[in-house]
């Protein structure tokens, strides 16, 4: 019996092949799927950036018509800011978005920090309330805010304008700050705040000196996301603005009924997109070098 066991050699037996169990390798179908998946990927990327490409091409068009390209020119970029109403709308957009983002970042950061130290049940309820503006349709949010502001019209007949659109932007970008900061709070040690206070640091100073630096990544990412959403908003701003206070998107919408749109809009949009792409590339380069320096230390 022992001789039979010790004399066993797996090399003396033929290994079964998967083909013997009915497996068939469909090489043609694999090749077809590989080609199809790549085509779908290229098509998806093309559809995502098709509008940006069209605007970029139109920004170099010497004709105001969007249906024909006459000649390549840089005049649209040179005369980008010749239209006063367009300049005002651009300034209003930056003013509203920057102020709304800064205010929402401060409020949302402290709101997320406070929610983190609450009991789990209370925290889940606050998170649910925070998500309602995200799940709500923009048109519903815009109309709801318009009705709320309309109640205050007897107090101030000129209420609609800068202040209403600013409050509206703060309202719908605040949840993005909260959702960006709260996960970062879960990554830090919850005893950091208590430890700093045990060392004699006052609560508010401990919050600024200890907690904020630890979650600055979440604050920064939430701030960038909030600014982008505020900058491109149209629906909420359209229902809550007034008194001639137009943002860029509202100005473009009001100009659609004309025969042709001012070409400077295409040039400004393309320049802004290019600036954002360059900023992202530079940020990744600088971040990569900083990470390399940290690894080498």
N, C-alpha and C positions, 0 to 999 in steps of 0.2 A: 504493500500500500504506500509506503514511504517512497519507494522507488518510482511509482507512478506519478506522485506529486512532484518530486524533485526533477524528474525528467521532462516535465511540462515546459515547452518552449513556444511562446506566442508566435514566433517567426515561422513556425511550421504550418500555421493556419492562414488561409486567405481571409483578408478583411472584406467585410461586406461593403458594397458600394451603394450610395444613395439611389442610384438609378434602379437597383434591384427592388426598391420599395415603391417604385412608381414615380419618383421625382424626375421632373423634366426641367432643364434649364432653358428658359425662354430668353435667349439672347436678343432676339429682335424686339421683344416687348421691353426689355431693359434699356436698350438703346433708344427706343421710341420714347419711353418715359423720361430718360435723361435729357433728350433734346427738348421735349415738351416742357419740362420743369424749368429749363434755362430760358426758353422763349417766354414762359409765363412770368418769370422773374424780370426779364428785360421789359416786357409789356407793363408790368406793375410799376416799375421804377419810372418808365416813360410817362405813364398816366399821372403819377404823382407830381412830376416836374414839368408836365406839358404846359400848364398855364404859365409857369415861371419862364419857360423857354419862349413862349409866344410874346409875353410882355418884354422880355429882353430883346427879341428881334424887332418888335415895334418901336422900342426906344431909339433904334438907329435908323428908323424909317423917315425919309424926308417928307413923306405924305402923311396927312392927317387921317387918311382912310385906313381902316384895319383890314381891308380885303385885298389891297395891292401894295407891293413894296416897290417904290420908285427908285430910290437911290440911298446909298449908305451915307450917313451924316452924324456929326457930333453936336449939331445945333440944339438938339433937344436937351442935352446935358448943359450946354453953355447958357441956354435961356430957361433953365429949369425953374428958377424962382422969379420969373418975370410977372407972374400972375399974383396979385395981392391977395385975393381970396384963398388961393391955394396955399400961400405962405401962412396965412392966418390959421387955416385948418391944420397944417402941419405943426405949427407952434402949439395950438390947442391940444392936439393929440399927444405930443410929448409932455406938455404940462399936466394934463389929466392923468396919463399913464404913470409918469414918474411919481407924482404926489400920491396917487392911489396905491401904487406899489409900496412906497416907503411906509405909508400909514398902515396898510394891510400887513406888511411884514412885521412891524412892531407889535400890532395887536395879535396877529396870528401866532407869533413866536411865544408870547407870554401866555396866550390861551392854550397852546399845545403843552407848554411846560406845566401849567397849572393842572391840566387834564391828566397828565402823566402820573401825578401824585395822588389822584383821586381813587376811590375804591373801584374795582373792576366793573361793577354794574353801572355806576354813575358814568364812568369813562366810556362804556359802550353806548350809553344813551346820548352822551354829548357827541360822540363820533357819528352816530346815526343822524342827529340834527345837523351836524356839519356837512353831511353828504347830500342833504336835501337840495341845496342850490346846485350841486353838481348834476344831480339826476333830473332836475327840473329843466324843461325846455326854455331856451333863451327868450322866446316870444312871450311865454307865460311870466317869466321873471320880469321882463321889460314892462309888460302891461300891469303887473301887480305893483311894481314900484311907481309907475305912473299914477295909478289910482291912489296910492298912499300919499304921494306928493301933492296930488290934486286936492286932498283934504286940507292941506296947509295953504292953499291959494288965497283964502280970505285974509290970512295974516300978511301975506306978501304976494302981490299980484305978479311980481317979476321973479318969482322963486325959480322957475325952470331956467336952466342955463348951466353955468359952471358948477355950482354947488350940487345940484341934483345929479348931474352926470358923474361927478366925483364920488358922491355917496353910493351911487349905483355900482360904480366900478369897484369900490372897496367891498361892497356886499358880495359880489359874485367871484372875486379873486381871493377873498379871505380863506375859503376852504382849501385852496391849493397850498397855501402857506402851512396851514394846520397839518395837512396830510404829508407834507415834506419834512416837517420838523419832528412830528411825533415818532416816526420810526427811528430817527437818530437818538431820541431820548431813550429808547429801549436798548440802545447799544452801549450806553454809558452806565457806570456804576451808580445805582440809586442812592448810595450812601455818601456820594461825593459832597452833596450840599450840606448834610449833617456834619460830616467830618470838617469841612471848612468853618462852619459855625462853632464847632467845638474848639477850634483854634483861635477863636475870638473875632472872626470876620462877621460883620453884620449881614443879615439875610439878603438884602437887596444887593449889596456889594458882592456877596458870595455868588449870587445869581449872575451878575455881570462878569465877574472875574473867573468863575469856574465853569458854570453850566453853558453860557453862551459860546465861549471858545470851543467847547467840546462838541457842539452841534452846529458850528458855523457852516459846515458843508451842506447840511439840510436847509439851513436858512438861505444860503446863496442860491441853491438850485430852485427852491420854492420862489425866491424873489425873481429869478430870471423867467421862470414859467409864468408867474403872475403878470409880469411886465409884458410878455409876449401876448398873452390872452387879452389883457387890457388894451394893448396897442391895436390889435386887429379887430376889436369888437365893433359891431355895427348895430345889431338888433336891440340890445339893451340901451345903448346910447341914443338910438333913434327915437325911442319912446320916452326917454327921460331928459332930453336936451330941449333947448328953447332959447328965445331972445337972440337968434342969430348965432348962437355958439355951435359951430360945426367942427366935428373931428374930420380926419382925412377920409374915412370910409363914408361918412354922411355926405361930405362934399362931393365925392365921386358919384354916389347914388343920385344926388340932386342934379348932377351934370349929365347923367345918362340920357335924358330926354333930348339933349342937343344933338346936332348933326354929327359932331365929332368931339371926342374928349381931348382936352388940352394935352399935347404930347409930353409936357414936362412931368405929368403923372407917371408915365411909363419910365422915364429916365430916373425919377426919384425912387420908384419901386425897385428898379434894377440896381441902382446904386446902394440902396439900403440892404437888399439881399446879398450883394457882393461884400458889403461891409460886415454883415453878420457871418458870412462864410469865412472871411479872413480872420475875424475875431475868434471863431471856434478853432480854426487851425492854429493860430498863435497860442491860444489857451492850452491846447493839447500838447504843443511843442514845449511850452514853458513848464507845464505840469509833468511831462515826461522827463525833462532835465532835472527838475526838483526831486522827483522820485529816484532818479539815478544817483543823485548826490546823497540822498538819504541812505540808499543801499550801500554805497561805497564807504560811508562813515562807520 
